[in-house]
Structure formats: structure tokens, C-alpha cells
Amino acid sequence: MYYVYLLKLSNSSIYTGCTPDLKRRLEEHQIGKAESTKNLRPVMLIWYCAFPSRIQARQFETYLKSGSGQAFRNKRLIENLRRGGRVVDGNSLENCRS
């Protein structure tokens, strides 16, 4: 499995990433090993989605980073969280397989 994920950063911006090992990558972000987010900690995992192939995950990550993908992310993913959708917490990652 490959995961596309969204992190909320300390400056309230959203980081989009892709990884085959979500638990490990989240830990890297949290302890400052990820160059892209090390100065924006703490980070909070707010959403993720599993894909069966690396190609599918990378394509969706690329889409979410595009202008229309950011609009989709804000309207469909983040707005859903604001309306009472579930924010991911660390305990929910126990079912992720890497």
C-alpha cells in the first residue's frame, strides 16, 4: 500500500505527501527528520488515503498539489473535517500496514 496524506503544520498551512510507510513518515515529520516540515512543527496528521500502487498514489498527490487539487482538498477534504468529519489521530494508524 501507498499513502497520500495531509498534515496541518504549526503555521496552519497544509502539507501534502506520499509514502509507502505512513507510520514511519509521520514520525519523521514529528521529530524533525523531514526537511520540508522540520521548522513547522508540531505537525498533525489530518487525513490520509491508501492506494494499491505507487503510481496511483503519486498521481493523486500530484493532483492535490495542483491548483484544482488544492480547491478539491479545501472543499471536499478539509471542509468535511470542519463540519465534524473525523480528524485522524495517532491511534487510528494502528490499522495501517506498511
C-alpha positions in Angstrom: 0.0 0.0 0.0 1.0 3.6 -0.6 -0.5 6.5 1.2 -1.2 10.1 0.3 -1.6 12.2 3.5 -2.3 15.8 4.7 -0.5 17.4 7.6 -1.6 20.5 9.3 1.6 22.5 10.2 2.2 24.9 13.0 1.6 27.9 10.8 -1.8 26.4 9.8 -0.7 25.6 6.3 -1.3 22.1 4.8 1.4 19.8 3.7 0.7 17.0 1.1 2.9 13.9 1.0 3.1 10.4 -0.3 4.8 7.4 1.3 4.7 3.5 1.5 5.1 3.6 5.3 2.8 6.2 6.9 3.8 5.5 10.5 7.5 5.9 9.8 7.0 9.0 7.7 4.7 10.7 10.2 7.3 10.0 12.9 10.0 11.6 10.7 7.8 14.7 10.3 7.2 14.8 14.1 10.8 14.6 15.2 12.2 16.9 12.5 13.8 14.5 10.2 11.7 15.7 7.2 13.4 18.7 5.7 10.2 20.1 4.3 8.4 20.4 7.7 11.2 20.4 10.3 10.7 24.2 11.0 6.9 23.9 11.0 6.4 21.5 13.9 4.4 20.4 15.6 2.6 18.7 12.7 -0.8 16.9 12.9 -2.0 14.2 10.5 -5.5 15.3 9.4 -6.2 13.0 6.5 -4.8 10.0 4.6 -5.9 7.6 1.9 -4.4 4.3 0.8 -3.7 3.3 -2.8 -2.8 -0.2 -4.1 0.1 1.2 -6.3 2.8 3.8 -6.1 1.8 5.3 -9.4 -1.8 5.9 -8.3 -0.7 7.4 -5.0 1.8 9.7 -6.8 -0.8 10.8 -9.3 -3.2 11.7 -6.6 -0.5 13.5 -4.6 0.4 15.5 -7.8 -3.2 16.3 -8.3 -3.7 17.6 -4.7 -0.7 19.9 -5.2 -2.2 21.4 -8.3 -4.5 24.4 -8.3 -7.6 22.4 -8.9 -6.4 19.7 -6.5 -6.0 22.3 -3.7 -9.5 23.6 -4.4 -10.8 19.9 -4.2 -8.7 19.4 -1.0 -10.1 22.5 0.7 -13.7 22.0 -0.4 -14.1 18.2 0.0 -11.4 17.1 2.5 -10.7 19.9 4.8 -14.2 21.4 4.8 -15.6 17.9 5.7 -13.3 17.9 8.8 -14.5 21.3 9.8 -18.1 20.1 9.6 -17.5 17.3 12.0 -15.7 14.8 9.9 -13.1 12.7 11.6 -9.6 14.1 12.1 -7.1 11.3 12.1 -5.3 10.7 15.4 -2.2 8.6 16.1 -4.3 5.7 17.4 -6.1 5.2 14.1 -2.8 4.4 12.4 -2.6 1.0 14.1 -4.6 -0.4 11.2 -2.2 0.9 8.6 0.0 -1.7 7.1 3.4 -0.8 5.7 
